Amino acid sequence: MSLTVIQEPMGHATIEMTNRYAQLSPEVKRDVVQILDTLWLAWGDTRATAMGQK
């Protein structure tokens, strides 16, 4: 996956900042992905509700 895909959702102003965090251990990366998954699902639920789909 390209780091630019996660740069904006993470709120990083530069790709260098995203790259800094991409060097983390596998355990930390796993934890971050779980957090992002939770946020993504919550965002999707919010969008669906706002669009009258729930």
N, C-alpha and C positions, 0 to 999 in steps of 0.2 A: 504494500500500500504506500502511496506517496504521502510524505509528511505534510504536503500542502493541503491534503484532504482534512487533516485534523487541526491544522494551524488556526483557522478561523473559529471553529467551535470551542477551542481551548482558550481563545482570546489572546493569542500571542501576536504581538505586533510584527515580529520578524520570524523568518524560517529558522534563523540561528537559535532563537529561544526554543522553538519546537524541537530542533535537533538536540539541544542540550538535554531535554527530558527524554528523548528517544534512546539515550545511552544508559538507561536505568536497568536494573537487574530484572530477570524474567518474572520474579515474584511481584515486584512493584508494577511492572507492565501489566501483569494479570489483574492486579487490583485496580489499576487505572481503567482498564477495559471494562471491568465489572461496573465501575462507577459511571463510565460513559454509557454503557448499555442501559443502566437504570435511568439516567437523565434522558436518553433518547426515547425510551419507552414512555416516560412521563411527558415528554414534549409531544410525542405522537398522540397520547391520550388527550392532552390539552387541545391540540389542533383538531382532533376528531370531534371533541365536545363543542368547540367553538364553531365548527362547520355543521353542527347538528347531526353528526353521524353516530353519536352514542346516546 
